[in-house]
Amino acid sequence: MSTDAHEEWQDWRERRRAALTGPYGPLALVGTHWPADHPDGRIEGLPGHWTAQDDALVLRAGPDDGLTVDGKPAAGETRLGPDADPGATRVTFGERHLLVLRRDGRWAVRDFDPRSEARRSFAGIDVYEYDERWVRPGFFRPYAQGRTIQVRNADGQRRGLGLAGELAFGLDGDEHTLQVAVEGDGSLWAVLADATSGTDSYRFRFLRPPAPAEDGTVTVDLNRIVLPPCALADHFLCPFPPPGNTLSIALRAGERNPTVR
């Protein structure tokens, strides 16, 4: 085993843990609220009035509500668009960050609380040991046109999952393919299951290879398969694997399950 490769993986694991356990990381999520489900504009546990419109989520609040918008006490009506980062969200309530998102045409408010039970009780993640066998040369084949398919999500609802192409990699003489999305920075994202899912590992997991080279080649490091956020904290809407992304092989690589105390 390459010492450098193993050390890089260990460093990646440490960064991963830091991202998970940060004040506004996934473990801090304590609620996902859909204002359309609250016609009176009131969301239990949150001050202010929240109204979903076609092009914005409208917040009405006053100084007594204790909300801030862009660092200033909320006053009157504010039209909010989606936030990209809970650490830079526009609306706060004390230490809590209220993240605005839009999913399948619906507006939602996510409540991140640094004092969450999931963050306090987090014990770690069980992982498979690093093995260079799981670092494979891969090839990205983009679709001529992106496609969206409906898949079940962790909350039981079906929502659209955008897919941009196929990621192929070889293992033990066989080629395996996964349907993948392309992120804003060009990196790839796959939702997958395998022969260990639901038994030796969580029921599905994520793989995030780097952006492919111009010729489509990309290194697929299966040691860096990760748990979806919904495995670590409630209220996430993680999509299940699309058709074709359940592999027959046992990927004993990457993150397995949350550690049980």
N, C-alpha and C positions, 0 to 999 in steps of 0.2 A: 504494500500500500504506500502511495506517495504521502510522505509526511506533510508536505505543503498543502496537498489537496485536503487531507484530513483536518489540518489546522484552519484552512479556509472554511470548511464545513462547520467546525466548532465556533468560529467567529460569526458565521451566519446564524447559528443557533442562538448565540448570545444576543445578536441584534434582534432576532425574532422575538425572544423573550422580553427584551426591553420595549419593543413596539406593543406587545400584548399587554404588558403590565403598566404602561404609562397611564397618567391620570385620565386621559381621554381615549385610551385604546379600546379594543373590542370588549374587554372585560368590564368596562365602565357603563355599558349600555344597560339602562334599566327600563326602557319603554320605547315602543314605536307606535305613534298615535296617528290616526287618519281623520283629519278634521271633517271630511265628508260624512263620517259616521256620527258627527256631533252637530246636528243642525242648529243648536243654540250657541255654537261657537265656544262652548266650555269644554275643556279637556281636564279630566280628573287629575288633581295633583299639580296642575300648571295654572298660573295666573293668566289674565288677559283673555281676549276673544280671538279665536283663530278661524278664519273663513277661507275656504278653498275657492279660488276663481280659475278661469281658464288659463290665464297667463301669469298668475302669481298666487302666493299664499299671503293673505292679508292679516296682519296682527294689529289689534286695537288694544292699547294699554295705557295706563296712567302711572304717575310717580309712585302711588301707593302699591302697585303690583310688584315692585321690586325687580322688574325686568330691565335689562340694558340692551340697547341696539347700537352696534358700532362703538361700544364703550361709553355711551351716554344713557341716562335714564330714559326709558321708553315714554313717549308722550304723543298721544294721538294715534294716527293710522300709519303703518309702515307696510309697504309692499315688498315681499321677500321672494327671492329666487333660490334655487338649490345651492347649498353649501358644498364645497368640494372637500373640506377638511374639518373634522370636529375640533381640531386645535385652533382653527381660525374662524370658527362660526361667528355669525353676526349677533346672535341673540344669546344672552346668558341670564341665568337665574341663580344668584349667589355663585357658588362654585360650579354649578351645573351648566353644561353647554347644550343648547337646544338647536339641533342640526335639522335644517330643512332639506328634504329630498323629494324628488318626483319619480314615480315608478309607474310605468304603463299608463301615463296620463293622470295619475292620482297624486295628490300632495300628501306628505306625511311629515311629522315632527318626531325626531329621535331625541331622547333624553339621555345624556351622558352624565353620570354622577361619579366623581372620583371616590366616593364612599360606598360604592356598590358592594353588595355581598359577594358577587362573583370575583371582584378584584381582591377583596379581603381574604377570601378562602382559596384563592388559586394556589395549587400545589405543584404545578408544572405539567409537562406533556411527556408521555411515554413515547420513545422513538426507537426505531430499528437502528442497529449499529451501522456506521458508515461502511460502504462497500463499493469499491471502484467498478465492480461489475455493473452497477446501476447507472453509471455515467455513459450515455450512449450518443453516438452521432445521429442527428435527426435531420429531417427535411420538411420544410413548410410548403404546402401547396395551396395557394390562395384560390378561393372560388372566383369565378368570373364576376359574380355579383354577390354581395353579402346577403345572408338570409336570416330570418327570425323564426324560431320555432317555439311552440308553447310547451313548457315543462312545469312539473309540479315543484312548488317551493316548500321550504321547511314549515311554513305556517299552514300548509294544506291547499293554498291557492295555486292556480296555474297562471303563469306570467310568461311574457316573451323573453327568449334568450337569443341575443344576437351572436351569429357565428360567421367567421370570415374565411375559414379554410380548414385544411386537415394537416395535422402534424404526424409524420411517420417516423418510426424509429425501429431499429432491429434489435432482437434479443434472442440468443440461442438459435440463430439461423432463421427465425421467423420475423416478418414485418408486422408491426402493430400500428394502428392509426387511431387518432383522437380528433374529434371536431373541436376547434378552438376559436376563441375570440381574440381580437387584436386590441390591446390597450392603447391609450393615448400616446404613450412613449414608444410604441412599436413592439413591446414585449407581448408574449402570448399568454393565454389563460385557458386552462382546460378544467372542466368538472368531470371527475372520473370515479369509477368504482372498479373493483377487481375481485379476484377469488378470495381475498382476505376480508372484504368489506362486510361489516355486520358481525364478524366473528373475531378475527385477530386484529382488526382495525375498525375505525369508525365506518359508518355505512356508506360514506362517500368522502372524497377528499379533493383538494385543488392542486394543480401543478401550474407553475408560472415560469416557463423558460424565458430567456432573454430574447431581444429582438433578433430575428434571423438576419444573416448576411444578405447581400444583394442577390446572391445565387440561390437563396432559400435555405442554405445549410444553417444548422443551429445545434448547439449542445443541449441534450436533454439529460439533466441530472435528477434522476428519480429519488436520490437521497434527500431532495428538497421538496418532496410532496408535503403539503401542509393540511392541517385540519381546517374546515370551513369555520367562520366565526360562530355559526349556530351551534357548533360542538362545544363552545366555551362559554357562551352566554345566551340567554333567551332573547327573543324579540328581533333576531336577525331573519332576513327573508332569503336565505341561501337557496339557489336553484339546485335541483337534483340533476344527475347526469343526463344529457340528451341521449336519444337512441344511438347505439353504436359505441358509446363511451364506457360500457361495462366490459372490461377485458377479462378473458378467461384465465389469464395467468395470475399467479400470486405475487403481487408487488410488495414484498417484505422490505420496504424501504420508506424512509421519511417518517413523518409523525404518525403515530398509531391511534392513541386515545388520550383524552385528558387524564392526568394522574388522579387516582382516587386516594383520598386521605385515609 
